[in-house]
């Protein structure tokens, strides 16, 4: 029977050494997964200036908890779970910021922007409009609860499947679907609420 | 199709395309068409956000992290050894204090334990020294003062 891929075997060896307290072996795992974790953290918290600090805290947490890793899930899933939980705690501490940019536009500009989006999705938008739409959804995301924000970021920004999100959040697939549905619905309601507010 | 049904399904169609019957409804219903525009707006915003390049780890991020981990491990080892020595010191002090306490309670010699027992023993010793010796000098003195048992009857002397 053939053994595991060389890369996988190497990773297993690094993990075992890290479990024995070998910081250098853990450093090799950090090298391998740092970009993945930076991307995940950035899409979850959307604060460029905080990403490196958060990533560092996540890796430190992972190093201290690596002995509990039991090889059932892949190492990157285990690591991503730590990252999601850490970012979730961070988001809960954050105060939501008000939605502003899109709402500062005139109603005519808003309609124009929506028409552009409708005509050719984001491809039909010029640079300023792309910034406005991006800003709008970013602000809606910032204003969402930590739960909604986490699940939306994992699905829409990181591109995880429903099954993968279930694995990361320790939820079954149907629960993920329901939560995702509700999060999207709340986001659309929030958009309508603000539009009514800005029109009044 | 009713507006309510259409709006319920709009979110479900987030990832997909509109079926023909819904497209027909949207063409005739401005309110539902507005809701669909909002879905597309948010969807487009998410796509744009997903295209944002995340920040890259700074140069030497992993090496710095490992150095920090090693420093922390050494620090915690130092703290642990201090704590270990400290605990030992506290235990030793407690044991010494107990020995000192016991030593103060126990008299210097003998098997006597406790003040009460010591008092009782002292009282017993005092009683022994005061009690007349049944065969000692006091008995002999009283015997000397008493009349001779063989000295005859005094009345008969009269």
Interface residues (C-beta under 8 A of the other chain):
Chain A: X21 X23 X24 X26 X27 X28 X30 X31 X34 X35 X38 X39 X41 X42 X43 X46 X48 X51 X52 X55 X56 X59 X60 X63 X113 X114 X115 X117 X118 X121 X122 X125 X130 X133 X134 X136 X137 X138 X140 X141 X152 X156 X157 X158 X159 X181 X184 X185 X187 X188 X191 X192
Chain B: X11 X12 X14 X35 X37 X38 X39 X40 X41 X42 X43 X44 X45 X46 X47 X48 X49 X50 X52 X54 X55 X56 X57 X58 X61 X62 X63 X65 X66 X68 X69 X70 X72 X73
